[in-house]
Amino acid sequence: MHNVANMRSPGTPVCHPNDEYRAPVSATSKQASAQLQSMADGEYIELHAASAFSFLDGASQPESLVERAAELNMPAIALGDRNGLYGVARFHTASKRSGIKAHIGAEIAVKGLGSRLRPPAWLPHQCAEEPPRMLLLCASQAGYQNLSQLITRFKMREATKAEGAATLEDLEEFSSGLICMTGGDEGPLAAALAHGGASQARATAEKLASIYGRGNLYIELQRHQRREEECRNQALVGVASTLGLPVIAANGVRYAVEKDRELLDVFTCIRNGVTLDGAGRLLTANSARHLRSAREMAALFGDIPEAIANTRIVSERLEFTLNNLGYEFPHYPVPDGETMDSFLRKRVEEGVLKRYGAPARRGLLDKARAQVKHELALIAKLGFAGYFLIVWDMIRFCQKQGFLVQGRGSAANSAVCYAWKLRPSIRWAWNFFLSVS
Amino acid sequence: MMYAAVYAAQFPLQALLRLRGDLKSKPVVVMEGRATQETVCALNGQARLRGAALGMTRLEVESMNGLVLLARSAEGEAAARAVFLECAAQFSPRIEEASRGTACALVLDITGTERLFGPAQTLAERLRAALAAAGFRASIAVSANYHAARMKAAATRGITVIPEGGEAAALEKLPLATLELAEEHAETFALWGMRTLGELAAAPETELVTRLGAQASDWRQLARGAAEHAFQSIEPALSLQEFFEFDTPVEQMESLLFMGARMIDCLVARAAGRALALVSLTVDMKLEGGRMQRLALRPAVASMDRKFLLKLLQLEIGAHPPEAAVVALTIAAEAGQSSKVQLGLFAPQTPEPSRLDVTLARLKALVGEERVGSPVLEDTHHAGCFRMQGFAVDGKASEQDREPARMALRRMRPPLPIWVVLSSIVAAKDTTRIEHSTMTPAAFRDAVNSFEITAAYGPWRSSGCWWAGGAWDEEEWDVLATRCDGTFVACLLMRDRMRNQWRLEAYYD
């Protein structure tokens, strides 16, 4: 028995009032403590974060998420917006500035896996039936291509502007190179547990495992300090154990810092057409969906340390970044003994001579050659020779047919194209050639 | 065709007296106009016997002993007119308004009602009795001619049934004033020595038209009971409302209830006339100083029991007494189908709805309205929030939830303040940083007992209402604890993170 004399009276602080979290732990658990002691900052990677590009479902810009991740010494972070890759370019650019790795993914709605959790029938605010969403992360370039094609496929299927949803057949067709995480409240396993219990959740997990392979499917656990969520987590751990699938921790991040929960609440009201006072349980129950540090997450998952360790493993498996998009322009057939770069150089030299070879314009020839040389070097570096040769071929065809040819954009404004008598939309723009690249 | 004309003379007076039976035997005059220029607009027979007359000033009538002076009430007349119309509507759906001056007059198309109400004489008697029950004295005339019925009702007292073809005879003794002629024409007829409708009817039509124009032909037709009329039926909407303005502001509840009882009687009778019951009552009290106070009575089932409704009114006024003396009282009722509950042979007996209502009203008066009813969870993440909604028995067997049995939570209201000891498991390598440590409750005590916690699960956090004054940020712990006497409890501890206060919120049963 504790010494009652040491107890503090109500109203006096018994612990630090600003402590940010407490793990759902048993008082008898000492194992968690030992793991916490050894937890370093970089041992947790947030792999499930949505930005404000998940319209009215996320409250922070991609840059804010990256900046916060950098503040927390997170070596990498993944962005998974709802049914799209809208935020990835800004996310990638910000990550380069902050020096952390930006993993790319998307939360994809899937038909055929039941419907998302909905509010209990007795609550006044109900929402329309929606398919569940799960997180797909690009492990490789092929994965990125598949994810892009998957989104295009189901978006194009909609007759009007709509979110759309992938079918299980779509998932199977575009599955390679992707790692699947099963999501939180919005995910298919949460829906399956609610509608059919553990057996349905197992069936759903098996279905996903057959699509992505057992090594590429992770049972996602989120802990926002809610009882019902913890009840689901226990069931999911059971499902993962039964099927031999790995579990992974994530925080289902919807905003960078705790304070931004207020913004998300306002977005929720806008999305549902209600006031803050009338929103009730449509709003989030607490402010736990922010980016948490490795220590916080380790404390939360003290009883399941492998869930934290798996974030690091998955992050290492996600090799793809937007640095290596891997797009190659088509090859242009060139005569034997020529490369595309050498063939292009000759064609450009011909054009320069035609434009500036006349005695009256000899004064500009050297300047033009210097500019062209600079541009050809850049083209060779970027591997754009094939593209410029196609443009040259088109110009040549049009000139033969007597068509007026005009171009726009940084390539059309180049000295290379000008040498071929392509009319740029901005004639003075030479100095801006490919400056956006 | 057959028409029944109903004529209520001195309507401003009747509107005021119908709820004031105590004044019916007294000489009463009704005054209208601005304060210094009031004149008599209606009076009863007793007042007339004492020398009062229409148009007299306040000074003149005040000089007569024993006269009761009342102020004309437009709202009261409107409410009385609605009641008058409703009484008439019980006998015919086709009614035309024929009011003139301060009288209220209606003409009913009673064609084809013999099988419902009997011959014209019987109908007229029943109609007069219905009006009398509502507090009106009216004369009734029945005729196949619209105008004959209208003029006869206005000019005579009691009931007159004019046989078909006998209109001219029935009207012949009526004064020419019945036609409401312009002063100029009335003088002309007076010069000619014509004073009754019979004399006008006997005059040659051509000669009359030659001297007085085409309108003289219409007058003659009216006098002969042969004028035609295009009936324009009004469609009275059911508006169950009674209004009463007190002579002096009333403070005693008894006076309010006395008048309220009369008004409820009228409302119940009017609703009953349409086979309806009262679903709700709205009582608007105009207070001294111009403020309004509203009370609402909504019995569990629609009722026609005046005693029960009056009891509810008494309890409601008792629970919400007027904040100042009451100047005027308006009771509006919503009518609905009277409740019919099919009782099941094996269904458990439920309390009689009216008695249940009275009991609930008594409880509300005793403990406050917001503390009686059924608790309903609020739509919020804030634990334990609920509101009370009116308790009602729907008569249906309740469907049991098929959910598996769950652990019950017995909330402490109010929660019990407790003292807590935390055990800290330091997580950070840097032990000077305590914000990343897991601190769990290890023991607690209330004012009486001490408890040692053997297992704690949590914290479960909720926060919200950050945009308003009621912001909260709380964490809950489910704990298993042993009391110092060795007994075992499972309870829920709550920490208010904004004030850093601990409470024992509930026990798990």
Interface residues (C-beta under 8 A of the other chain):
Chain A: M1 H2 V4 N6 M7 R8 S9 P10 G11 T12 P13 V14 C15 H16 P17 N18 D19 E20 R22 A23 P24 V25 S26 A27 T28 K30 A32 S33 L36 Q37 M39 W122 L123 P124 H125 Q225 R226 R227 E262 D265 L276 D277 G280 R281 L283 A285 N286 S287 A288 S293 R295 E296 A298 A299 G302
Chain B: L377 E378 D379 T380 H381 P417 I418 W419 V420 V421 L422 S423 S424 I425 V426 A427 A428 K429 I434 E435 H436 S437 T438 M439 T440 P441 A442 A443 F444 R445 S450 E452 I453 T454 A455 A456 Y457 G458 P459 W460 R461 S462 S463 G464 W466 W467 A468 E475 C484 R497 R499 N500 Q501 W502 R503
